[in-house]
Amino acid sequence: MKQLPELEELERTLDLGHKYLEVKQLHAVSTPAGSRLPVYAVSMGNPSPELPAIGFFGGVHGLERIGAEVVIAFLNNLVMRLQWDATLHRQLESVRMVFMPIVNPGGMLMGTRANPRGVDLMRNAPVEAVDQVPFLIGGQRISSGLPWFRGKAGADMEAENQALSNVVESELLTRKFSMALDCHSGFGARDRIWFPFAHTRKPITHLAEMQALKEVFLQTYSHHPYVFEPQSLQYLAHGDVWDHLYLRACQKQDRVFLPLTLEMGSWLWIKKNPRQMFSLKGIFNPLIEHRQHRVLRRHLSLLDFLSRAACSHTRWTPTDLTRAGFHADALRNWYR
């Protein structure tokens, strides 16, 4: 039976960290070949709902294997450090960390963007774009045989999305402050950090918090490869899961939820190795081993920064006195 190397690597990490990790199998995905692939949620740190939390997600699009590999590499980094790093142990007393490294194992095994039912999980949530979306790319209901299929109108979200949403609702949205990072690849030659919205060009409620997060990141890393921006600056889409979950969070009073997407620019890998254009996997992933290792190292500092930022959110989030200034700066930066 065909194996999924990323799933095997994840399970090795879970075995190594069994003393520190809480592991749940949320769902088992059936594939046309008869495989049953688990969807895992992994938690560590303080479970108290009074404390902040952050979630790391990958493998939503099966073709974008590097997203899952980045999350697994960070989880493995933490597991190995827990054997000796007293500072990390103290950090985990003040934050909850949640991981879903492979949300769509069926699509990953099959080498497809969509899940085994042909549904694009990032076009599948019950959110309709209020402005015009690009044809097909913005989500379509014509056929599961075409890319970016949203699923049938009126149907429930796909099981993988339900599992993701349940983790976010139970582990993140129950807290006064939480963050999430979803790791993808494939757009452009720059690494981008996107935040909602995808369904409208209007700014989010917590725009001041996003501006403050950007500023503290720039203060910490003066030399970095990222473009930090709302997704709507690039394109709009129906059914974005993070739009859906952010809107759910906004229904709760006194809750701040900041969902981010790391969109790794795969065109840069193609530029360095043009032969990758002739491989579907190569369009979304680095194929040369040393370049893949470099990509994994490149983003570890971002994931570590975000976990520290969630833990220390009271030191950088806007106050009543500074909120208007952060909001105005964000409007000038992103919504002129």
C-alpha positions as CSV (number, residue, x, y, z in Angstrom):
1,M,0.0,0.0,0.0
2,K,1.3,3.5,-0.9
3,Q,2.8,5.3,2.1
4,L,2.6,8.9,3.1
5,P,6.1,10.0,4.3
6,E,4.8,13.1,6.1
7,L,2.4,11.1,8.1
8,E,5.1,8.6,9.0
9,E,7.4,11.5,10.1
10,L,4.6,13.0,12.2
11,E,3.9,9.7,13.9
12,R,7.6,9.3,14.7
13,T,7.5,12.8,16.3
14,L,4.4,11.9,18.3
15,D,6.2,8.8,19.6
16,L,9.3,10.8,20.6
17,G,7.2,13.4,22.5
18,H,4.5,11.2,24.0
19,K,5.4,12.4,27.5
20,Y,4.6,16.0,26.6
21,L,1.9,15.8,24.0
22,E,-1.9,15.2,24.0
23,V,-2.8,13.5,20.8
24,K,-6.3,13.0,19.3
25,Q,-7.3,11.3,16.1
26,L,-10.2,13.5,14.9
27,H,-11.1,11.7,11.8
28,A,-10.0,8.9,9.4
29,V,-10.0,9.8,5.7
30,S,-10.9,7.1,3.2
31,T,-9.1,7.2,-0.2
32,P,-10.1,5.5,-3.5
33,A,-7.3,3.0,-3.0
34,G,-8.8,1.8,0.3
35,S,-6.4,3.6,2.7
36,R,-7.7,5.0,6.0
37,L,-5.6,8.0,6.9
38,P,-5.8,9.6,10.4
39,V,-6.3,13.3,10.9
40,Y,-4.4,14.2,14.1
41,A,-4.7,17.1,16.5
42,V,-1.7,17.5,18.9
43,S,-1.7,19.8,21.9
44,M,0.9,20.9,24.5
45,G,1.2,23.5,27.2
46,N,-1.3,24.8,29.7
47,P,-4.9,23.9,29.0
48,S,-6.4,26.7,31.2
49,P,-8.9,28.7,29.2
50,E,-7.7,31.8,31.0
51,L,-4.4,31.7,29.0
52,P,-3.7,32.5,25.3
53,A,-3.3,29.9,22.6
54,I,-1.9,29.4,19.2
55,G,-2.6,26.8,16.5
56,F,-0.4,25.7,13.6
57,F,-2.0,24.0,10.6
58,G,-0.6,22.5,7.4
59,G,-1.5,20.1,4.6
60,V,-4.9,21.7,3.8
61,H,-4.0,21.4,0.1
62,G,-2.6,18.0,-0.6
63,L,-0.3,19.3,-3.3
64,E,1.4,21.7,-1.0
65,R,3.3,19.2,1.1
66,I,5.9,21.7,2.2
67,G,3.3,23.4,4.4
68,A,2.8,20.2,6.4
69,E,6.5,19.6,6.5
70,V,7.1,23.1,8.0
71,V,4.6,22.4,10.8
72,I,6.0,18.9,11.5
73,A,9.5,20.3,11.6
74,F,8.5,22.9,14.2
75,L,6.6,20.4,16.3
76,N,9.7,18.1,16.2
77,N,11.9,21.1,17.2
78,L,9.7,21.6,20.2
79,V,9.7,17.9,21.2
80,M,13.5,17.7,21.1
81,R,13.9,21.0,23.0
82,L,11.5,19.8,25.7
83,Q,14.1,17.2,26.7
84,W,16.6,20.0,27.8
85,D,15.1,23.5,27.4
86,A,13.9,24.9,30.7
87,T,12.9,28.2,29.1
88,L,10.5,26.3,26.8
89,H,9.0,24.5,29.8
90,R,8.4,27.9,31.5
91,Q,6.9,29.3,28.3
92,L,4.4,26.4,28.0
93,E,3.1,27.2,31.5
94,S,1.7,30.4,30.0
95,V,0.4,29.3,26.6
96,R,-1.5,26.5,24.9
97,M,-0.1,25.2,21.6
98,V,-2.2,23.2,19.1
99,F,-1.1,21.5,15.9
100,M,-2.9,19.9,12.9
101,P,0.1,19.3,10.6
102,I,-1.8,17.2,8.0
103,V,-5.4,18.4,7.6
104,N,-5.9,16.7,4.2
105,P,-4.0,13.5,4.3
106,G,-6.1,12.0,1.5
107,G,-5.3,14.8,-0.9
108,M,-1.6,14.6,0.1
109,L,-1.5,10.8,-0.6
110,M,-3.3,11.3,-4.0
111,G,-1.2,14.3,-5.0
112,T,-4.2,16.6,-5.4
113,R,-5.1,20.1,-4.1
114,A,-8.5,18.9,-3.1
115,N,-9.6,16.1,-0.7
116,P,-10.5,12.7,-2.0
117,R,-14.0,13.9,-2.7
118,G,-12.7,16.6,-5.0
119,V,-13.4,19.5,-2.7
120,D,-11.0,22.3,-2.2
121,L,-11.0,22.8,1.6
122,M,-10.1,26.5,1.3
123,R,-13.2,27.1,-0.8
124,N,-15.6,25.0,1.2
125,A,-16.7,27.2,4.2
126,P,-20.1,28.9,4.3
127,V,-18.8,32.3,3.3
128,E,-19.8,34.1,0.1
129,A,-17.6,36.8,-1.4
130,V,-19.3,40.1,-1.5
131,D,-17.2,41.4,-4.5
132,Q,-16.3,39.7,-7.8
133,V,-13.9,36.8,-7.5
134,P,-11.6,35.5,-10.3
135,F,-13.2,32.8,-12.5
136,L,-12.7,29.3,-11.1
137,I,-9.8,30.4,-8.8
138,G,-12.2,32.2,-6.5
139,G,-14.2,29.0,-6.0
140,Q,-16.7,27.2,-8.3
141,R,-19.6,24.7,-8.0
142,I,-19.5,23.5,-11.6
143,S,-17.8,20.2,-11.1
144,S,-15.4,18.4,-8.7
145,G,-13.5,17.5,-11.8
146,L,-12.3,21.1,-12.1
147,P,-10.0,22.7,-9.5
148,W,-11.2,25.0,-6.7
149,F,-14.5,23.1,-6.4
150,R,-16.4,24.4,-3.4
151,G,-18.7,21.4,-2.8
152,K,-22.4,21.2,-3.4
153,A,-24.5,24.2,-2.4
154,G,-26.1,23.8,1.0
155,A,-24.0,20.8,1.9
156,D,-22.1,20.6,5.2
157,M,-18.5,21.4,5.3
158,E,-16.2,18.5,4.4
159,A,-15.2,16.3,7.3
160,E,-11.6,17.6,7.3
161,N,-12.9,21.2,7.6
162,Q,-15.2,20.1,10.4
163,A,-12.3,18.6,12.3
164,L,-10.2,21.8,11.8
165,S,-13.1,24.0,12.9
166,N,-13.8,21.9,15.9
167,V,-10.2,22.2,17.1
168,V,-10.2,26.0,16.5
169,E,-13.6,26.4,18.3
170,S,-12.6,24.3,21.3
171,E,-8.9,25.2,21.7
172,L,-8.6,28.7,20.4
173,L,-11.9,30.6,20.3
174,T,-12.6,29.7,24.0
175,R,-9.8,32.1,25.0
176,K,-9.6,35.8,25.2
177,F,-6.6,35.9,22.9
178,S,-5.5,33.3,20.3
179,M,-3.7,33.1,17.0
180,A,-3.4,30.6,14.2
181,L,-0.9,30.0,11.3
182,D,-1.9,28.0,8.3
183,C,1.1,27.0,6.1
184,H,0.6,26.9,2.3
185,S,2.8,27.4,-0.9
186,G,2.4,28.3,-4.5
187,F,1.7,32.1,-4.8
188,G,4.4,34.3,-6.4
189,A,8.1,34.6,-5.7
190,R,7.8,36.1,-2.3
191,D,6.9,34.6,1.0
192,R,3.7,36.2,2.2
193,I,1.9,36.4,5.6
194,W,-1.8,36.9,4.8
195,F,-4.6,37.8,7.1
196,P,-8.4,37.9,6.5
197,F,-10.4,38.9,4.7
198,A,-10.5,36.8,1.5
199,H,-14.2,37.4,0.8
200,T,-14.2,41.2,0.9
201,R,-11.8,44.1,0.6
202,K,-13.1,45.6,3.8
203,P,-10.7,45.6,6.8
204,I,-11.1,43.2,9.7
205,T,-12.3,44.3,13.2
206,H,-8.9,43.6,14.7
207,L,-6.9,45.6,12.2
208,A,-5.0,47.5,14.9
209,E,-3.9,44.2,16.4
210,M,-2.6,43.0,13.0
211,Q,-0.7,46.3,12.6
212,A,0.8,45.9,16.1
213,L,1.9,42.3,15.4
214,K,3.5,43.4,12.1
215,E,5.4,46.2,13.9
216,V,6.7,44.0,16.7
217,F,7.8,41.4,14.1
218,L,9.7,44.1,12.2
219,Q,11.3,45.2,15.4
220,T,12.4,41.7,16.2
221,Y,13.5,40.7,12.6
222,S,14.8,43.7,10.7
223,H,15.9,41.4,7.9
224,H,13.2,39.0,6.9
225,P,11.7,37.6,3.6
226,Y,8.0,38.2,4.2
227,V,5.3,40.5,2.8
228,F,2.7,41.1,5.5
229,E,-0.7,42.0,4.0
230,P,-4.4,41.2,3.8
231,Q,-5.2,38.4,1.3
232,S,-7.7,40.7,-0.4
233,L,-4.9,42.8,-1.8
234,Q,-4.1,39.8,-4.1
235,Y,-7.5,38.1,-4.9
236,L,-10.9,37.4,-3.4
237,A,-12.4,34.0,-2.9
238,H,-15.6,32.2,-1.7
239,G,-15.5,29.8,1.1
240,D,-12.3,30.7,3.0
241,V,-12.2,28.7,6.2
242,W,-10.2,31.3,8.1
243,D,-12.7,34.0,7.2
244,H,-15.4,31.7,8.5
245,L,-13.7,31.1,11.8
246,Y,-12.7,34.7,12.2
247,L,-16.3,35.8,11.8
248,R,-17.3,33.1,14.3
249,A,-14.8,34.5,16.8
250,C,-16.1,38.1,16.3
251,Q,-19.5,36.9,17.5
252,K,-18.0,36.4,21.0
253,Q,-17.4,39.4,23.1
254,D,-14.0,40.3,24.3
255,R,-12.3,37.7,22.0
256,V,-9.3,38.4,19.8
257,F,-8.5,35.8,17.2
258,L,-5.8,36.5,14.7
259,P,-5.6,33.9,11.9
260,L,-2.6,34.1,9.6
261,T,-1.6,32.2,6.4
262,L,2.0,31.6,5.4
263,E,2.0,31.5,1.6
264,M,5.4,30.3,0.6
265,G,6.4,31.7,-2.8
266,S,7.1,28.6,-4.9
267,W,8.0,30.5,-8.0
268,L,11.4,31.2,-6.5
269,W,12.1,27.5,-6.3
270,I,11.0,27.2,-10.0
271,K,13.3,30.1,-10.9
272,K,16.3,28.3,-9.3
273,N,15.3,25.0,-10.8
274,P,13.2,25.5,-14.0
275,R,12.7,21.8,-14.5
276,Q,10.3,21.8,-11.6
277,M,7.7,23.4,-14.0
278,F,7.2,20.0,-15.6
279,S,6.3,18.4,-12.3
280,L,3.0,19.1,-10.5
281,K,4.6,18.5,-7.2
282,G,7.5,20.8,-8.2
283,I,5.2,23.8,-8.8
284,F,4.3,23.8,-5.1
285,N,7.3,22.3,-3.4
286,P,11.1,22.4,-3.4
287,L,12.4,19.2,-5.0
288,I,16.1,19.5,-4.3
289,E,16.9,18.1,-0.9
290,H,19.2,20.9,0.3
291,R,16.7,23.5,-0.8
292,Q,13.9,21.8,1.1
293,H,16.1,21.8,4.3
294,R,16.7,25.5,3.8
295,V,13.0,26.2,3.5
296,L,12.3,24.3,6.7
297,R,15.0,26.2,8.6
298,R,13.9,29.5,7.0
299,H,10.4,29.5,8.6
300,L,11.2,28.0,12.1
301,S,12.0,31.4,13.4
302,L,8.6,32.7,12.3
303,L,6.7,29.9,14.0
304,D,8.7,30.4,17.1
305,F,8.1,34.1,17.1
306,L,4.4,33.7,16.8
307,S,4.3,31.2,19.7
308,R,6.1,33.8,21.8
309,A,3.9,36.6,20.6
310,A,0.8,34.7,21.6
311,C,2.3,34.0,25.0
312,S,3.3,37.6,25.5
313,H,0.3,39.3,23.8
314,T,-0.4,41.7,26.7
315,R,3.0,43.4,26.0
316,W,2.3,44.4,22.4
317,T,-1.4,44.4,21.7
318,P,-2.9,47.9,21.4
319,T,-4.4,49.7,24.4
320,D,-7.4,52.0,24.4
321,L,-5.0,54.9,24.0
322,T,-3.0,53.5,21.1
323,R,-5.6,51.6,19.2
324,A,-6.7,54.5,17.0
325,G,-3.1,55.1,15.9
326,F,-2.4,51.5,15.0
327,H,-5.7,51.4,13.1
328,A,-4.9,54.5,11.1
329,D,-1.4,53.2,10.3
330,A,-2.9,50.0,9.0
331,L,-5.4,51.8,6.8
332,R,-2.6,53.8,5.2
333,N,-0.5,50.7,4.7
334,W,-3.1,48.3,3.3
335,Y,-6.3,50.0,2.3
336,R,-5.4,53.2,0.5
